[in-house]
Amino acid sequence: MSDQPAYRFAVNVTPKPGILDPQGRAVERSLPHLGISGVSGVRVGRRVELTVRAADAAAARTVVDGLAAELLSNPLMELFEVEELG
Amino acid sequence: MSDQPAYRFAVNVTPKPGILDPQGRAVERSLPHLGISGVSGVRVGRRVELTVRAADAAAARTVVDGLAAELLSNPLMELFEVEELG
């Protein structure tokens, strides 16, 4: 399998709209102490970068989509988005 | 200030190359149990999305760059990258 091409992806996982995001709230609350104004709507999620070796880009993408849905995100509370890196 | 235009950004924070990433290792170790092969180089970071109101896009970007460097990332162990969202 190691002679298959490698594709690098990022999976961006963010809390669904309406889901409480305590880390985002914590960031917002610390902003005044840093003298920063004008910042709102802070949402804190995860970014997972990974390499997939597969027959082609479509097959690699299928692997990443499955991984994102089953292991990297919680579908009840989070959304994910897959990005192919250059 | 609320009549200033709003810009939405994402800050992607990832562990520096060479820095131990226990979350990434945990993902890699769970892959065989899920019957997934061909995945490597897993790095787990954070993705922070936020809105900035500022006079223009350049001023908003400056606020985000400062926030990313001072609050959202640990410069000893992490890299960050700012992305303007559509």
Backbone of each chain as nested JSON, in Angstrom:
{
  "chains": [
    {"id": "A", "residues": [
      {"number": 1, "name": "MET", "atoms": {"N": [0.817, -1.208, 0.0], "CA": [0.0, 0.0, 0.0], "C": [0.851, 1.257, 0.0]}},
      {"number": 2, "name": "SER", "atoms": {"N": [2.145, 1.124, 0.378], "CA": [2.948, 2.329, 0.539], "C": [3.33, 2.946, -0.808]}},
      {"number": 3, "name": "ASP", "atoms": {"N": [2.998, 2.253, -1.929], "CA": [3.26, 2.876, -3.219], "C": [2.07, 3.691, -3.715]}},
      {"number": 4, "name": "GLN", "atoms": {"N": [1.027, 3.78, -2.904], "CA": [-0.116, 4.608, -3.288], "C": [0.191, 6.071, -3.0]}},
      {"number": 5, "name": "PRO", "atoms": {"N": [-0.433, 6.977, -3.742], "CA": [-0.192, 8.401, -3.481], "C": [-0.752, 8.84, -2.134]}},
      {"number": 6, "name": "ALA", "atoms": {"N": [-0.118, 9.857, -1.561], "CA": [-0.519, 10.368, -0.243], "C": [-1.25, 11.691, -0.417]}},
      {"number": 7, "name": "TYR", "atoms": {"N": [-2.315, 11.858, 0.32], "CA": [-3.107, 13.091, 0.294], "C": [-3.189, 13.62, 1.713]}},
      {"number": 8, "name": "ARG", "atoms": {"N": [-2.997, 14.914, 1.848], "CA": [-3.062, 15.542, 3.176], "C": [-4.375, 16.316, 3.296]}},
      {"number": 9, "name": "PHE", "atoms": {"N": [-5.06, 16.08, 4.407], "CA": [-6.351, 16.728, 4.647], "C": [-6.347, 17.421, 6.006]}},
      {"number": 10, "name": "ALA", "atoms": {"N": [-7.3, 18.358, 6.14], "CA": [-7.64, 18.895, 7.459], "C": [-9.123, 18.646, 7.68]}},
      {"number": 11, "name": "VAL", "atoms": {"N": [-9.474, 18.276, 8.896], "CA": [-10.875, 18.159, 9.289], "C": [-11.124, 19.242, 10.34]}},
      {"number": 12, "name": "ASN", "atoms": {"N": [-12.024, 20.162, 10.02], "CA": [-12.381, 21.242, 10.951], "C": [-13.665, 20.861, 11.662]}},
      {"number": 13, "name": "VAL", "atoms": {"N": [-13.6, 20.74, 12.97], "CA": [-14.752, 20.322, 13.768], "C": [-15.173, 21.518, 14.623]}},
      {"number": 14, "name": "THR", "atoms": {"N": [-16.433, 21.951, 14.498], "CA": [-16.91, 23.119, 15.269], "C": [-18.209, 22.772, 15.978]}},
      {"number": 15, "name": "PRO", "atoms": {"N": [-18.464, 23.421, 17.123], "CA": [-19.725, 23.183, 17.82], "C": [-20.894, 23.646, 16.949]}},
      {"number": 16, "name": "LYS", "atoms": {"N": [-21.961, 22.867, 16.914], "CA": [-23.138, 23.274, 16.142], "C": [-23.682, 24.594, 16.664]}},
      {"number": 17, "name": "PRO", "atoms": {"N": [-24.293, 25.407, 15.778], "CA": [-24.952, 26.631, 16.248], "C": [-25.963, 26.272, 17.339]}},
      {"number": 18, "name": "GLY", "atoms": {"N": [-25.999, 27.058, 18.378], "CA": [-26.955, 26.804, 19.453], "C": [-26.418, 25.91, 20.555]}},
      {"number": 19, "name": "ILE", "atoms": {"N": [-25.333, 25.181, 20.258], "CA": [-24.731, 24.33, 21.288], "C": [-23.8, 25.198, 22.14]}},
      {"number": 20, "name": "LEU", "atoms": {"N": [-23.923, 25.051, 23.433], "CA": [-23.093, 25.821, 24.358], "C": [-21.615, 25.545, 24.096]}},
      {"number": 21, "name": "ASP", "atoms": {"N": [-20.821, 26.61, 24.095], "CA": [-19.389, 26.473, 23.818], "C": [-18.606, 27.166, 24.927]}},
      {"number": 22, "name": "PRO", "atoms": {"N": [-18.342, 26.46, 26.015], "CA": [-17.694, 27.097, 27.17], "C": [-16.316, 27.651, 26.855]}},
      {"number": 23, "name": "GLN", "atoms": {"N": [-15.582, 27.0, 25.957], "CA": [-14.247, 27.525, 25.62], "C": [-14.368, 28.856, 24.872]}},
      {"number": 24, "name": "GLY", "atoms": {"N": [-15.365, 28.932, 23.99], "CA": [-15.582, 30.185, 23.271], "C": [-15.975, 31.308, 24.224]}},
      {"number": 25, "name": "ARG", "atoms": {"N": [-16.836, 30.981, 25.181], "CA": [-17.245, 31.972, 26.18], "C": [-16.052, 32.437, 27.007]}},
      {"number": 26, "name": "ALA", "atoms": {"N": [-15.177, 31.499, 27.349], "CA": [-13.993, 31.846, 28.149], "C": [-13.093, 32.815, 27.382]}},
      {"number": 27, "name": "VAL", "atoms": {"N": [-12.924, 32.573, 26.09], "CA": [-12.129, 33.497, 25.271], "C": [-12.782, 34.874, 25.273]}},
      {"number": 28, "name": "GLU", "atoms": {"N": [-14.098, 34.905, 25.045], "CA": [-14.796, 36.206, 24.997], "C": [-14.642, 36.975, 26.304]}},
      {"number": 29, "name": "ARG", "atoms": {"N": [-14.719, 36.237, 27.395], "CA": [-14.641, 36.921, 28.687], "C": [-13.246, 37.446, 28.992]}},
      {"number": 30, "name": "SER", "atoms": {"N": [-12.235, 36.856, 28.376], "CA": [-10.877, 37.32, 28.663], "C": [-10.479, 38.515, 27.797]}},
      {"number": 31, "name": "LEU", "atoms": {"N": [-11.26, 38.81, 26.767], "CA": [-10.876, 39.879, 25.842], "C": [-10.766, 41.261, 26.493]}},
      {"number": 32, "name": "PRO", "atoms": {"N": [-11.732, 41.65, 27.333], "CA": [-11.599, 42.986, 27.947], "C": [-10.323, 43.13, 28.766]}},
      {"number": 33, "name": "HIS", "atoms": {"N": [-9.878, 42.051, 29.419], "CA": [-8.647, 42.1, 30.209], "C": [-7.426, 42.331, 29.328]}},
      {"number": 34, "name": "LEU", "atoms": {"N": [-7.548, 41.953, 28.058], "CA": [-6.453, 42.163, 27.115], "C": [-6.598, 43.489, 26.368]}},
      {"number": 35, "name": "GLY", "atoms": {"N": [-7.663, 44.227, 26.704], "CA": [-7.867, 45.505, 26.033], "C": [-8.361, 45.366, 24.6]}},
      {"number": 36, "name": "ILE", "atoms": {"N": [-8.98, 44.236, 24.275], "CA": [-9.445, 43.998, 22.903], "C": [-10.958, 44.17, 22.847]}},
      {"number": 37, "name": "SER", "atoms": {"N": [-11.423, 44.996, 21.912], "CA": [-12.869, 45.152, 21.747], "C": [-13.253, 44.843, 20.304]}},
      {"number": 38, "name": "GLY", "atoms": {"N": [-14.551, 44.661, 20.09], "CA": [-15.04, 44.434, 18.727], "C": [-15.025, 42.982, 18.302]}},
      {"number": 39, "name": "VAL", "atoms": {"N": [-14.705, 42.07, 19.216], "CA": [-14.654, 40.644, 18.876], "C": [-15.872, 39.952, 19.469]}},
      {"number": 40, "name": "SER", "atoms": {"N": [-16.545, 39.14, 18.676], "CA": [-17.737, 38.438, 19.14], "C": [-17.858, 37.1, 18.422]}},
      {"number": 41, "name": "GLY", "atoms": {"N": [-18.846, 36.336, 18.828], "CA": [-19.144, 35.074, 18.135], "C": [-17.976, 34.107, 18.127]}},
      {"number": 42, "name": "VAL", "atoms": {"N": [-17.274, 33.991, 19.251], "CA": [-16.103, 33.11, 19.296], "C": [-16.572, 31.667, 19.493]}},
      {"number": 43, "name": "ARG", "atoms": {"N": [-16.139, 30.782, 18.601], "CA": [-16.47, 29.361, 18.712], "C": [-15.17, 28.578, 18.66]}},
      {"number": 44, "name": "VAL", "atoms": {"N": [-14.973, 27.694, 19.607], "CA": [-13.727, 26.932, 19.663], "C": [-13.995, 25.48, 19.293]}},
      {"number": 45, "name": "GLY", "atoms": {"N": [-13.306, 25.02, 18.271], "CA": [-13.438, 23.63, 17.845], "C": [-12.072, 22.982, 17.715]}},
      {"number": 46, "name": "ARG", "atoms": {"N": [-12.013, 21.922, 16.932], "CA": [-10.742, 21.215, 16.733], "C": [-10.355, 21.241, 15.259]}},
      {"number": 47, "name": "ARG", "atoms": {"N": [-9.071, 21.129, 15.036], "CA": [-8.579, 20.971, 13.671], "C": [-7.657, 19.769, 13.662]}},
      {"number": 48, "name": "VAL", "atoms": {"N": [-8.01, 18.774, 12.865], "CA": [-7.216, 17.55, 12.785], "C": [-6.626, 17.472, 11.385]}},
      {"number": 49, "name": "GLU", "atoms": {"N": [-5.302, 17.374, 11.318], "CA": [-4.643, 17.231, 10.021], "C": [-4.111, 15.807, 9.921]}},
      {"number": 50, "name": "LEU", "atoms": {"N": [-4.238, 15.213, 8.741], "CA": [-3.814, 13.814, 8.579], "C": [-3.486, 13.512, 7.13]}},
      {"number": 51, "name": "THR", "atoms": {"N": [-2.701, 12.453, 6.952], "CA": [-2.309, 11.983, 5.622], "C": [-2.99, 10.655, 5.34]}},
      {"number": 52, "name": "VAL", "atoms": {"N": [-3.53, 10.519, 4.14], "CA": [-4.16, 9.259, 3.729], "C": [-3.492, 8.782, 2.451]}},
      {"number": 53, "name": "ARG", "atoms": {"N": [-3.072, 7.527, 2.47], "CA": [-2.601, 6.894, 1.228], "C": [-3.757, 6.089, 0.653]}},
      {"number": 54, "name": "ALA", "atoms": {"N": [-4.083, 6.344, -0.599], "CA": [-5.195, 5.63, -1.234], "C": [-4.973, 5.646, -2.735]}},
      {"number": 55, "name": "ALA", "atoms": {"N": [-5.8, 4.897, -3.454], "CA": [-5.633, 4.747, -4.908], "C": [-5.735, 6.098, -5.618]}},
      {"number": 56, "name": "ASP", "atoms": {"N": [-6.669, 6.931, -5.19], "CA": [-6.816, 8.251, -5.804], "C": [-7.424, 9.215, -4.788]}},
      {"number": 57, "name": "ALA", "atoms": {"N": [-7.594, 10.474, -5.198], "CA": [-8.068, 11.506, -4.272], "C": [-9.476, 11.196, -3.768]}},
      {"number": 58, "name": "ALA", "atoms": {"N": [-10.32, 10.656, -4.638], "CA": [-11.698, 10.363, -4.225], "C": [-11.724, 9.275, -3.151]}},
      {"number": 59, "name": "ALA", "atoms": {"N": [-10.897, 8.248, -3.321], "CA": [-10.843, 7.171, -2.317], "C": [-10.3, 7.71, -0.995]}},
      {"number": 60, "name": "ALA", "atoms": {"N": [-9.318, 8.583, -1.063], "CA": [-8.755, 9.171, 0.162], "C": [-9.806, 10.011, 0.87]}},
      {"number": 61, "name": "ARG", "atoms": {"N": [-10.546, 10.762, 0.099], "CA": [-11.601, 11.61, 0.645], "C": [-12.666, 10.776, 1.372]}},
      {"number": 62, "name": "THR", "atoms": {"N": [-12.997, 9.624, 0.798], "CA": [-13.983, 8.737, 1.425], "C": [-13.495, 8.263, 2.792]}},
      {"number": 63, "name": "VAL", "atoms": {"N": [-12.22, 7.933, 2.875], "CA": [-11.642, 7.516, 4.161], "C": [-11.744, 8.655, 5.175]}},
      {"number": 64, "name": "VAL", "atoms": {"N": [-11.386, 9.862, 4.754], "CA": [-11.41, 11.006, 5.681], "C": [-12.835, 11.321, 6.127]}},
      {"number": 65, "name": "ASP", "atoms": {"N": [-13.778, 11.28, 5.192], "CA": [-15.172, 11.563, 5.556], "C": [-15.664, 10.579, 6.621]}},
      {"number": 66, "name": "GLY", "atoms": {"N": [-15.334, 9.302, 6.452], "CA": [-15.77, 8.307, 7.427], "C": [-15.144, 8.538, 8.792]}},
      {"number": 67, "name": "LEU", "atoms": {"N": [-13.858, 8.844, 8.77], "CA": [-13.114, 9.088, 10.002], "C": [-13.669, 10.307, 10.736]}},
      {"number": 68, "name": "ALA", "atoms": {"N": [-13.952, 11.351, 9.98], "CA": [-14.478, 12.592, 10.572], "C": [-15.826, 12.327, 11.232]}},
      {"number": 69, "name": "ALA", "atoms": {"N": [-16.661, 11.561, 10.574], "CA": [-18.015, 11.316, 11.089], "C": [-18.012, 10.349, 12.267]}},
      {"number": 70, "name": "GLU", "atoms": {"N": [-17.096, 9.365, 12.241], "CA": [-17.159, 8.29, 13.239], "C": [-16.254, 8.503, 14.436]}},
      {"number": 71, "name": "LEU", "atoms": {"N": [-15.113, 9.141, 14.205], "CA": [-14.121, 9.207, 15.27], "C": [-13.783, 10.636, 15.693]}},
      {"number": 72, "name": "LEU", "atoms": {"N": [-13.732, 11.551, 14.728], "CA": [-13.192, 12.883, 15.031], "C": [-14.238, 13.887, 15.486]}},
      {"number": 73, "name": "SER", "atoms": {"N": [-15.509, 13.588, 15.255], "CA": [-16.554, 14.525, 15.684], "C": [-17.667, 13.783, 16.396]}},
      {"number": 74, "name": "ASN", "atoms": {"N": [-18.419, 14.538, 17.152], "CA": [-19.622, 14.034, 17.805], "C": [-20.812, 14.595, 17.035]}},
      {"number": 75, "name": "PRO", "atoms": {"N": [-21.479, 13.767, 16.245], "CA": [-22.505, 14.296, 15.336], "C": [-23.692, 14.952, 16.038]}},
      {"number": 76, "name": "LEU", "atoms": {"N": [-23.884, 14.668, 17.308], "CA": [-24.981, 15.317, 18.039], "C": [-24.68, 16.789, 18.314]}},
      {"number": 77, "name": "MET", "atoms": {"N": [-23.419, 17.09, 18.541], "CA": [-23.075, 18.432, 19.011], "C": [-22.167, 19.205, 18.065]}},
      {"number": 78, "name": "GLU", "atoms": {"N": [-21.602, 18.514, 17.072], "CA": [-20.564, 19.165, 16.265], "C": [-20.814, 19.003, 14.764]}},
      {"number": 79, "name": "LEU", "atoms": {"N": [-20.319, 19.955, 14.017], "CA": [-20.281, 19.884, 12.553], "C": [-18.837, 19.66, 12.131]}},
      {"number": 80, "name": "PHE", "atoms": {"N": [-18.639, 18.999, 10.992], "CA": [-17.272, 18.933, 10.472], "C": [-17.26, 19.293, 8.999]}},
      {"number": 81, "name": "GLU", "atoms": {"N": [-16.07, 19.649, 8.571], "CA": [-15.839, 20.107, 7.203], "C": [-14.447, 19.593, 6.836]}},
      {"number": 82, "name": "VAL", "atoms": {"N": [-14.34, 18.964, 5.681], "CA": [-13.057, 18.4, 5.255], "C": [-12.447, 19.301, 4.202]}},
      {"number": 83, "name": "GLU", "atoms": {"N": [-11.159, 19.515, 4.331], "CA": [-10.426, 20.43, 3.449], "C": [-9.226, 19.643, 2.905]}},
      {"number": 84, "name": "GLU", "atoms": {"N": [-9.018, 19.666, 1.604], "CA": [-7.801, 19.018, 1.083], "C": [-6.676, 20.038, 1.097]}},
      {"number": 85, "name": "LEU", "atoms": {"N": [-5.562, 19.678, 1.7], "CA": [-4.44, 20.618, 1.814], "C": [-3.532, 20.473, 0.597]}},
      {"number": 86, "name": "GLY", "atoms": {"N": [-2.846, 21.547, 0.276], "CA": [-2.06, 21.613, -0.968], "C": [-0.955, 20.604, -1.083]}}
    ]},
    {"id": "B", "residues": [
      {"number": 1, "name": "MET", "atoms": {"N": [-19.25, 51.799, 17.688], "CA": [-18.412, 50.828, 16.975], "C": [-19.266, 49.815, 16.217]}},
      {"number": 2, "name": "SER", "atoms": {"N": [-20.566, 49.711, 16.58], "CA": [-21.372, 48.65, 15.988], "C": [-21.74, 48.965, 14.537]}},
      {"number": 3, "name": "ASP", "atoms": {"N": [-21.418, 50.174, 14.045], "CA": [-21.684, 50.458, 12.634], "C": [-20.479, 50.103, 11.754]}},
      {"number": 4, "name": "GLN", "atoms": {"N": [-19.45, 49.527, 12.378], "CA": [-18.301, 49.103, 11.575], "C": [-18.61, 47.759, 10.911]}},
      {"number": 5, "name": "PRO", "atoms": {"N": [-17.985, 47.495, 9.777], "CA": [-18.244, 46.206, 9.132], "C": [-17.676, 45.033, 9.939]}},
      {"number": 6, "name": "ALA", "atoms": {"N": [-18.323, 43.875, 9.786], "CA": [-17.926, 42.672, 10.527], "C": [-17.187, 41.717, 9.592]}},
      {"number": 7, "name": "TYR", "atoms": {"N": [-16.119, 41.149, 10.099], "CA": [-15.328, 40.186, 9.334], "C": [-15.235, 38.901, 10.141]}},
      {"number": 8, "name": "ARG", "atoms": {"N": [-15.412, 37.777, 9.469], "CA": [-15.364, 36.484, 10.162], "C": [-14.048, 35.792, 9.8]}},
      {"number": 9, "name": "PHE", "atoms": {"N": [-13.372, 35.3, 10.828], "CA": [-12.081, 34.634, 10.625], "C": [-12.066, 33.262, 11.293]}},
      {"number": 10, "name": "ALA", "atoms": {"N": [-11.151, 32.436, 10.833], "CA": [-10.807, 31.219, 11.567], "C": [-9.321, 31.277, 11.893]}},
      {"number": 11, "name": "VAL", "atoms": {"N": [-8.978, 30.843, 13.101], "CA": [-7.576, 30.701, 13.485], "C": [-7.317, 29.205, 13.678]}},
      {"number": 12, "name": "ASN", "atoms": {"N": [-6.431, 28.66, 12.866], "CA": [-6.083, 27.243, 12.967], "C": [-4.795, 27.12, 13.767]}},
      {"number": 13, "name": "VAL", "atoms": {"N": [-4.859, 26.422, 14.875], "CA": [-3.709, 26.274, 15.762], "C": [-3.288, 24.806, 15.736]}},
      {"number": 14, "name": "THR", "atoms": {"N": [-2.029, 24.547, 15.377], "CA": [-1.562, 23.154, 15.302], "C": [-0.257, 22.992, 16.075]}},
      {"number": 15, "name": "PRO", "atoms": {"N": [-0.024, 21.787, 16.601], "CA": [1.242, 21.563, 17.312], "C": [2.416, 21.717, 16.334]}},
      {"number": 16, "name": "LYS", "atoms": {"N": [3.481, 22.351, 16.778], "CA": [4.665, 22.488, 15.924], "C": [5.205, 21.115, 15.542]}},
      {"number": 17, "name": "PRO", "atoms": {"N": [5.823, 21.009, 14.353], "CA": [6.47, 19.747, 13.991], "C": [7.495, 19.381, 15.073]}},
      {"number": 18, "name": "GLY", "atoms": {"N": [7.525, 18.125, 15.448], "CA": [8.484, 17.688, 16.459], "C": [7.938, 17.735, 17.871]}},
      {"number": 19, "name": "ILE", "atoms": {"N": [6.868, 18.484, 18.078], "CA": [6.258, 18.548, 19.41], "C": [5.327, 17.339, 19.573]}},
      {"number": 20, "name": "LEU", "atoms": {"N": [5.44, 16.678, 20.697], "CA": [4.614, 15.502, 20.965], "C": [3.137, 15.886, 20.918]}},
      {"number": 21, "name": "ASP", "atoms": {"N": [2.342, 15.049, 20.273], "CA": [0.912, 15.318, 20.134], "C": [0.125, 14.091, 20.604]}},
      {"number": 22, "name": "PRO", "atoms": {"N": [-0.135, 14.027, 21.895], "CA": [-0.783, 12.819, 22.432], "C": [-2.173, 12.554, 21.859]}},
      {"number": 23, "name": "GLN", "atoms": {"N": [-2.913, 13.629, 21.529], "CA": [-4.235, 13.409, 20.93], "C": [-4.109, 12.792, 19.532]}},
      {"number": 24, "name": "GLY", "atoms": {"N": [-3.118, 13.26, 18.794], "CA": [-2.898, 12.691, 17.458], "C": [-2.5, 11.225, 17.539]}},
      {"number": 25, "name": "ARG", "atoms": {"N": [-1.648, 10.904, 18.501], "CA": [-1.239, 9.505, 18.699], "C": [-2.439, 8.645, 19.089]}},
      {"number": 26, "name": "ALA", "atoms": {"N": [-3.31, 9.18, 19.924], "CA": [-4.489, 8.421, 20.347], "C": [-5.393, 8.114, 19.153]}},
      {"number": 27, "name": "VAL", "atoms": {"N": [-5.543, 9.1, 18.257], "CA": [-6.342, 8.842, 17.047], "C": [-5.677, 7.739, 16.226]}},
      {"number": 28, "name": "GLU", "atoms": {"N": [-4.362, 7.854, 16.021], "CA": [-3.671, 6.849, 15.199], "C": [-3.82, 5.448, 15.779]}},
      {"number": 29, "name": "ARG", "atoms": {"N": [-3.753, 5.364, 17.104], "CA": [-3.832, 4.032, 17.719], "C": [-5.22, 3.425, 17.645]}},
      {"number": 30, "name": "SER", "atoms": {"N": [-6.241, 4.297, 17.5], "CA": [-7.597, 3.747, 17.45], "C": [-7.995, 3.309, 16.04]}},
      {"number": 31, "name": "LEU", "atoms": {"N": [-7.211, 3.689, 15.03], "CA": [-7.594, 3.382, 13.651], "C": [-7.697, 1.886, 13.35]}},
      {"number": 32, "name": "PRO", "atoms": {"N": [-6.724, 1.075, 13.78], "CA": [-6.845, -0.361, 13.468], "C": [-8.129, -0.975, 14.038]}},
      {"number": 33, "name": "HIS", "atoms": {"N": [-8.567, -0.488, 15.197], "CA": [-9.801, -1.013, 15.787], "C": [-11.018, -0.675, 14.936]}},
      {"number": 34, "name": "LEU", "atoms": {"N": [-10.905, 0.405, 14.165], "CA": [-12.012, 0.795, 13.287], "C": [-11.855, 0.189, 11.896]}},
      {"number": 35, "name": "GLY", "atoms": {"N": [-10.8, -0.611, 11.714], "CA": [-10.579, -1.229, 10.406], "C": [-10.102, -0.246, 9.343]}},
      {"number": 36, "name": "ILE", "atoms": {"N": [-9.475, 0.849, 9.781], "CA": [-9.007, 1.865, 8.829], "C": [-7.493, 1.761, 8.687]}},
      {"number": 37, "name": "SER", "atoms": {"N": [-7.024, 1.675, 7.441], "CA": [-5.578, 1.651, 7.227], "C": [-5.19, 2.77, 6.261]}},
      {"number": 38, "name": "GLY", "atoms": {"N": [-3.903, 3.042, 6.179], "CA": [-3.412, 4.04, 5.232], "C": [-3.417, 5.46, 5.776]}},
      {"number": 39, "name": "VAL", "atoms": {"N": [-3.749, 5.618, 7.051], "CA": [-3.798, 6.965, 7.641], "C": [-2.573, 7.17, 8.53]}},
      {"number": 40, "name": "SER", "atoms": {"N": [-1.91, 8.304, 8.388], "CA": [-0.714, 8.584, 9.194], "C": [-0.602, 10.087, 9.426]}},
      {"number": 41, "name": "GLY", "atoms": {"N": [0.394, 10.449, 10.199], "CA": [0.686, 11.874, 10.417], "C": [-0.475, 12.654, 10.983]}},
      {"number": 42, "name": "VAL", "atoms": {"N": [-1.183, 12.06, 11.945], "CA": [-2.352, 12.745, 12.52], "C": [-1.883, 13.777, 13.548]}},
      {"number": 43, "name": "ARG", "atoms": {"N": [-2.317, 15.01, 13.366], "CA": [-1.995, 16.096, 14.3], "C": [-3.305, 16.745, 14.72]}},
      {"number": 44, "name": "VAL", "atoms": {"N": [-3.498, 16.882, 16.01], "CA": [-4.742, 17.464, 16.509], "C": [-4.462, 18.852, 17.084]}},
      {"number": 45, "name": "GLY", "atoms": {"N": [-5.164, 19.829, 16.559], "CA": [-5.033, 21.2, 17.038], "C": [-6.396, 21.792, 17.331]}},
      {"number": 46, "name": "ARG", "atoms": {"N": [-6.458, 23.11, 17.336], "CA": [-7.728, 23.797, 17.593], "C": [-8.096, 24.656, 16.395]}},
      {"number": 47, "name": "ARG", "atoms": {"N": [-9.38, 24.883, 16.277], "CA": [-9.866, 25.835, 15.273], "C": [-10.802, 26.801, 15.98]}},
      {"number": 48, "name": "VAL", "atoms": {"N": [-10.442, 28.066, 15.952], "CA": [-11.243, 29.097, 16.622], "C": [-11.83, 29.997, 15.547]}},
      {"number": 49, "name": "GLU", "atoms": {"N": [-13.148, 30.12, 15.544], "CA": [-13.808, 31.018, 14.598], "C": [-14.337, 32.225, 15.375]}},
      {"number": 50, "name": "LEU", "atoms": {"N": [-14.225, 33.403, 14.791], "CA": [-14.638, 34.613, 15.499], "C": [-14.962, 35.742, 14.526]}},
      {"number": 51, "name": "THR", "atoms": {"N": [-15.739, 36.675, 15.013], "CA": [-16.136, 37.852, 14.234], "C": [-15.451, 39.088, 14.81]}},
      {"number": 52, "name": "VAL", "atoms": {"N": [-14.906, 39.917, 13.938], "CA": [-14.272, 41.165, 14.371], "C": [-14.937, 42.322, 13.641]}},
      {"number": 53, "name": "ARG", "atoms": {"N": [-15.361, 43.308, 14.413], "CA": [-15.818, 44.567, 13.811], "C": [-14.666, 45.55, 13.852]}},
      {"number": 54, "name": "ALA", "atoms": {"N": [-14.342, 46.094, 12.683], "CA": [-13.228, 47.044, 12.601], "C": [-13.44, 47.932, 11.39]}},
      {"number": 55, "name": "ALA", "atoms": {"N": [-12.603, 48.967, 11.269], "CA": [-12.778, 49.954, 10.2], "C": [-12.669, 49.319, 8.812]}},
      {"number": 56, "name": "ASP", "atoms": {"N": [-11.735, 48.381, 8.674], "CA": [-11.599, 47.694, 7.386], "C": [-10.977, 46.312, 7.615]}},
      {"number": 57, "name": "ALA", "atoms": {"N": [-10.839, 45.561, 6.523], "CA": [-10.368, 44.175, 6.635], "C": [-8.954, 44.109, 7.224]}},
      {"number": 58, "name": "ALA", "atoms": {"N": [-8.112, 45.073, 6.868], "CA": [-6.729, 45.052, 7.363], "C": [-6.691, 45.269, 8.876]}},
      {"number": 59, "name": "ALA", "atoms": {"N": [-7.529, 46.205, 9.37], "CA": [-7.575, 46.457, 10.816], "C": [-8.114, 45.232, 11.546]}},
      {"number": 60, "name": "ALA", "atoms": {"N": [-9.116, 44.579, 10.958], "CA": [-9.68, 43.375, 11.578], "C": [-8.617, 42.275, 11.651]}},
      {"number": 61, "name": "ARG", "atoms": {"N": [-7.878, 42.147, 10.573], "CA": [-6.822, 41.138, 10.507], "C": [-5.757, 41.365, 11.592]}},
      {"number": 62, "name": "THR", "atoms": {"N": [-5.43, 42.611, 11.826], "CA": [-4.443, 42.937, 12.859], "C": [-4.931, 42.499, 14.235]}},
      {"number": 63, "name": "VAL", "atoms": {"N": [-6.225, 42.728, 14.505], "CA": [-6.789, 42.288, 15.783], "C": [-6.685, 40.763, 15.913]}},
      {"number": 64, "name": "VAL", "atoms": {"N": [-7.042, 40.057, 14.848], "CA": [-7.024, 38.588, 14.903], "C": [-5.604, 38.063, 15.067]}},
      {"number": 65, "name": "ASP", "atoms": {"N": [-4.659, 38.659, 14.344], "CA": [-3.27, 38.204, 14.459], "C": [-2.77, 38.346, 15.897]}},
      {"number": 66, "name": "GLY", "atoms": {"N": [-3.112, 39.467, 16.537], "CA": [-2.686, 39.686, 17.916], "C": [-3.313, 38.687, 18.872]}},
      {"number": 67, "name": "LEU", "atoms": {"N": [-4.603, 38.457, 18.671], "CA": [-5.34, 37.517, 19.507], "C": [-4.783, 36.097, 19.354]}},
      {"number": 68, "name": "ALA", "atoms": {"N": [-4.494, 35.727, 18.124], "CA": [-3.978, 34.383, 17.854], "C": [-2.628, 34.178, 18.536]}},
      {"number": 69, "name": "ALA", "atoms": {"N": [-1.79, 35.213, 18.479], "CA": [-0.446, 35.092, 19.037], "C": [-0.438, 35.158, 20.561]}},
      {"number": 70, "name": "GLU", "atoms": {"N": [-1.359, 35.955, 21.131], "CA": [-1.288, 36.208, 22.581], "C": [-2.2, 35.325, 23.408]}},
      {"number": 71, "name": "LEU", "atoms": {"N": [-3.351, 34.942, 22.834], "CA": [-4.351, 34.25, 23.643], "C": [-4.679, 32.853, 23.123]}},
      {"number": 72, "name": "LEU", "atoms": {"N": [-4.731, 32.709, 21.802], "CA": [-5.27, 31.455, 21.241], "C": [-4.217, 30.395, 21.011]}},
      {"number": 73, "name": "SER", "atoms": {"N": [-2.953, 30.769, 21.008], "CA": [-1.913, 29.763, 20.783], "C": [-0.796, 29.938, 21.791]}},
      {"number": 74, "name": "ASN", "atoms": {"N": [-0.063, 28.867, 21.96], "CA": [1.133, 28.872, 22.793], "C": [2.331, 28.879, 21.841]}},
      {"number": 75, "name": "PRO", "atoms": {"N": [3.004, 30.026, 21.697], "CA": [4.033, 30.141, 20.655], "C": [5.215, 29.183, 20.824]}},
      {"number": 76, "name": "LEU", "atoms": {"N": [5.411, 28.65, 22.015], "CA": [6.5, 27.694, 22.213], "C": [6.201, 26.352, 21.55]}},
      {"number": 77, "name": "MET", "atoms": {"N": [4.946, 25.975, 21.543], "CA": [4.583, 24.622, 21.113], "C": [3.685, 24.572, 19.895]}},
      {"number": 78, "name": "GLU", "atoms": {"N": [3.135, 25.718, 19.511], "CA": [2.109, 25.696, 18.47], "C": [2.363, 26.73, 17.379]}},
      {"number": 79, "name": "LEU", "atoms": {"N": [1.858, 26.417, 16.207], "CA": [1.823, 27.355, 15.091], "C": [0.385, 27.791, 14.884]}},
      {"number": 80, "name": "PHE", "atoms": {"N": [0.188, 28.993, 14.372], "CA": [-1.169, 29.349, 13.981], "C": [-1.187, 29.954, 12.583]}},
      {"number": 81, "name": "GLU", "atoms": {"N": [-2.359, 29.918, 12.025], "CA": [-2.609, 30.391, 10.667], "C": [-3.99, 31.021, 10.672]}},
      {"number": 82, "name": "VAL", "atoms": {"N": [-4.09, 32.231, 10.128], "CA": [-5.387, 32.945, 10.125], "C": [-5.992, 32.848, 8.725]}},
      {"number": 83, "name": "GLU", "atoms": {"N": [-7.269, 32.583, 8.69], "CA": [-7.999, 32.389, 7.444], "C": [-9.201, 33.353, 7.477]}},
      {"number": 84, "name": "GLU", "atoms": {"N": [-9.407, 34.123, 6.418], "CA": [-10.623, 34.946, 6.381], "C": [-11.749, 34.125, 5.787]}},
      {"number": 85, "name": "LEU", "atoms": {"N": [-12.872, 34.065, 6.491], "CA": [-13.996, 33.246, 6.018], "C": [-14.899, 34.09, 5.121]}},
      {"number": 86, "name": "GLY", "atoms": {"N": [-15.589, 33.444, 4.237], "CA": [-16.382, 34.136, 3.192], "C": [-17.477, 35.02, 3.731]}}
    ]}
  ]
}
